[in-house]
Amino acid sequence: GDSKVTDMMVSREGETVKLTKEFCCEGPVEDWLTGIIDSMFLTLKSLILDGYTTYVENPRTAWIFLYPCQVVCYVTRIWYTLETHQAFDQMEDGNEMALKDFLKQQKTQLDGLIGLVLGELTKGDRKKLVTLITIDVHSRDVIGRIVDEKVESGASFQWLSQLRYYWDE
């Protein structure tokens, strides 16, 4: 039939995300269109919160396949920001190797993604990995510059001038 009920959103690339609840697209278009946008927002917010909390519970190379691309990209940036702040805090507490150790962690994470992208993947998963590799390479380069310039504070211009993601309820 000609159903006006939807339970998912589909990206241009064909990635599907199940909505947290079904949505009926009936009545004045301006009403249901606003409603579906709100539903999409709440669904992504729920997935981002879930992804944020499960990020440390799974190996990153497995975790990325549990969530849609937008969620993976956003949550990894939240954790990158958090881990960078933690490294700066550790430096201020006397651990001179904190940022260098974080840089090593980033390189290990990149190696894991590169290993995955060389394997058999769906078109969508390959695109997700290539996107994440691109973002992670930039992040690695930012931390590499911060290490090379011997920056020691999270209040430095070198760090504050970067795009940072945070999770606030």
Salt bridges, closest charged atoms under 4 A:
ASP7 OD2 - LYS18 NZ 3.00
ASP125 OD1 - LYS128 NZ 3.98
ASP136 OD2 - ARG60 NH1 2.74
ASP136 OD1 - ARG77 NH2 2.63
ASP141 OD1 - ARG140 NH2 2.82
